[in-house]
């Protein structure tokens, strides 16, 4: 899909701390096919054939960050179309204060970042942050009025 620039669907989950003051930000592994080594604050992936986006959100959250036992809450749908990466995005948020366990094939490192620091870093176009994640966090801020 991505190699050929085909439209597809994906679910992405923003993980917030229980007090909603911090987001979980991680760095992608250098072996990822899209945006290797860049930072992101969304856990997510492609909706499999016949899979519901809600199921994808929970599955990806568990696979990438080891977060289980919290239901991602659907927020809104959008599209992303940049540099041949084209998809219909289903965006979610989850609140979590438990442990995070990275999937070693996808996540190199990560940690909790206060939202004001995330906003400050995102103003720097040189900070290596995934393009869809930049788009989605801006839309999330407008949606939440943050």
N, C-alpha and C positions, 0 to 999 in steps of 0.2 A: 504494500500500500504506500508506505512512505517513499520507498525508492522510486516508485512510478508516479508519485504525487496524487494518488487516488484519495477521494473523500472517504472518510470512515468516521466512526464514533468513538469517543473516549470519555472516561470519567476521571475527574480530578478532585482530590480531597485536601482541603486546607485544615491542618491540625492545630488547634488552639489549646493553650493551657486552660485549666479550669477557671481561672480568673479572667480569661480572655485578654490578657495583657501581653502574651508571648505567642509566637508562631514557631512551629518546628521547621527549621531550615536545614537542608542537607545538600551535600555536594555529590553529584553523580559520578560514577566510576568513569575512568578514562576509556573504557571499552564500550560505553553506550553508543548505539548507532546514531542517535540524535543528541546534539548538545553535550558531548562527552566532557566530563570534568567541570561542568558548570553547576552553579547553585540553583536550588529550587525550593519552594515552600509548599509544593503540591505533590501528593502521592497519587499516582494514577497510571492508567494504561488503557489499551484498546478494549472496546466492548467486543467480546467474542460473539461469533455467529449464534443467534438464538438466546443470547444472554441479555438480561435486563440491566440498564445502566446502574441501578441501585445495587445490584449484585456485584457488578464490576467494581464499584466504589469500595464496597466492604472487602472484596477479594484483594484488590490492589493495596489497600491500607494494611491488611494483614500480611500480604506478601512482602511489600517493600519496607515497612516500618515495624512489623510484628505487633501492630495495634489490633487487639481483638476485644470484644466486650462493650464496644460503643457503636452506636448506629450512626453512620454518616447521614447528615440531614441535607436533603436536596435544596439548593438555593435557586439556581437558574440555569438556562441553557444559552450558549453562545456559539460562535464559530471562530476558528483560527485558520488563517490562510497566509502564510509567510514562507518565502523561500522553498516552495514545493511541499511544505508540511501543511496539510489541509484536513481539518476535521471538525465535526460537530462535537462540542464539549458540553458535558453535563457536570456542573460544578456543585460541590458539596462542602460542608464543613463538619468537623468532629471536634468534640471537646475531650481532652485526655490529659491526665496527670500521672499515668502509670509509666512503666518502663517502655523504652523504644529499642527494638532489636532490628538492626539493618540487614537487608538482604545483601550479602557481600557482592553479588554480581551486578547490583544496580546502585547501591549507596556506599560511597567511600567513607563519609563522615557526616556528622550532623549534631545539632543541638538546638536548644531553645533560644530564641532571639526576641528581645522586647520589640513590640511593634514600632515604636518611634525609631529604633535603630534600623529596622528593616526598611522603613520609609526613607530614612536618610541614605542608606546604601543604594536603594533603588533609584535615587535621583542621580547617581553616578552611572552614566551610560557605559563606562569602562568596567564596572563590576560584572564579572562573568555570571550572568543570570539567564536562565532559559527564556527565550522570547515569548513562548506561550504563557509561562509563569508570570512574566512582567505584565502581559496583557490582562491575564485573569486577576491578578492582585489589584490592579487598577480598577477593574470592573467590580470586584468584590468591595473595595473601599467605597465606590459610588453607591453600590447596592446597600451597604451597611451604614452609609452616611458617616464614614470615619475620615 
